[in-house]
Amino acid sequence: AAEAGAGYSDLEISLASGKRGSRYAHISELLSQVTGADAAIVVNNNAAAVMLVLTALGAGKEVVVSRGEAVEIGGGFRIPDVLRQSGATLVEVGTTNRTYARDFEAAAGKNTAAFLKVHASNFKVTGFTAESTLAQMVEVGERHGIPVLHDLGSGALLDTAAYGMATEPMVQQSVSDGAGLAMFSGDKLLGGPQAGIIVGKAELVKLVERHPMARALRVEKITLAALSATLIPYLKGTAPEEIPVWQMISASAESIAERAKNLLDSVDGLTEIAELRDSRSAVGGGSLPGETLPSTVVAVTPPADAESLLAALRSHSPPIIARIEKDDILLDPRTMLPGEDAPVAEALAAAIRA
Ligand SMILES: *Cc1c(COP(=O)(O)O)cnc(C)c1O
């Protein structure tokens, strides 16, 4: 990304032919290899991806969505409002807690542009619930010639369940279940730059790419370079070791406990006001509600008030952001990148002196 930003790049030229090429050619190839989809395009963020897909495919027609999935993602991004904005007519089926494949069957008509499935990424419905699966929706859609669009949200490329968390739908699964297009974020569980990724069937990707709004939402070379650099470890199978969010998720309890102990021991006088404590790290920055992983933290009981110690940490260079739990300040090594242990210790020593 730094090289692409500072110098020339082959963004819109094919080095093989010397002719002008598509800016999406490289990334589409990479995304196809990683996800199994035919083709891909990348826009500014997933909100833009969903808006673009619905506009390109749904304008002037109907898009069918489960009542349980006509949700607000956050920051005013509401599926019913996005659909209205795209020029598509929202057709809600099922109920808040239960929607079946037959509800989609009943709604399929001449004017149906697509079925839309939205991953409920920021809330949970429990009790007596039923959800039409993507595969069921694809089965109904295929009989009526209706594509299924899947807003995956986080877009996990690795299995969260293998790391002790709830199952998050995976992009590869969405593609193999037959989604016409799947949309997901570049900067949630993928661990890359802010981007909205659209993968799927070649003819649908082409429709989206040719829509005038695609130009307005396109990404620059630095984003594409950063996204490529993020996808390569997934291809090589080294993502858990190389991608920061997965390094943090996969960090072992022993390594975290050891780093916490080193931090506690490396700051003069810290053992008098702090201790090691079992705690939980929240995962996903709001995109995985309620998901936590066990951790060992340094818990500081400040001699004065917690707020002034937190403020001193924030005003340090580089600023350190810690969290308060029951008047104690917690520092969680799981969230510290490689090489950050020493700067955190320095900041803590300076804040305590101050
Ligand atoms: C986060 C999210 C979005 C928006 O993605 P951004 O990349 O933040 O714009 C859209 N849909 C779902 C289901 C999400 O979880």
The ligand as a MOL file (V3000), in Angstrom:
LIG
                    3D

  0  0  0     0  0            999 V3000
M  V30 BEGIN CTAB
M  V30 COUNTS 15 15 0 0 0
M  V30 BEGIN ATOM
M  V30 1 C -21.2570 -3.7700 9.0780 0
M  V30 2 C -22.3410 -4.1680 8.1810 0
M  V30 3 C -22.6460 -3.4010 7.0430 0
M  V30 4 C -21.9160 -2.1280 6.7090 0
M  V30 5 O -20.5740 -2.4080 6.4170 0
M  V30 6 P -19.4850 -1.2160 6.3660 0
M  V30 7 O -18.2960 -1.8520 5.7120 0
M  V30 8 O -19.2260 -0.8130 7.7830 0
M  V30 9 O -20.0710 -0.1200 5.5580 0
M  V30 10 C -23.6720 -3.8290 6.2190 0
M  V30 11 N -24.3550 -4.9610 6.5040 0
M  V30 12 C -24.0850 -5.7200 7.5900 0
M  V30 13 C -24.8900 -6.9660 7.8500 0
M  V30 14 C -23.0710 -5.3590 8.4710 0
M  V30 15 O -22.7930 -6.1060 9.5490 0
M  V30 END ATOM
M  V30 BEGIN BOND
M  V30 1 1 1 2
M  V30 2 1 2 3
M  V30 3 2 2 14
M  V30 4 1 3 4
M  V30 5 2 3 10
M  V30 6 1 4 5
M  V30 7 1 5 6
M  V30 8 2 6 7
M  V30 9 1 6 8
M  V30 10 1 6 9
M  V30 11 1 10 11
M  V30 12 2 11 12
M  V30 13 1 12 13
M  V30 14 1 12 14
M  V30 15 1 14 15
M  V30 END BOND
M  V30 END CTAB
M  END
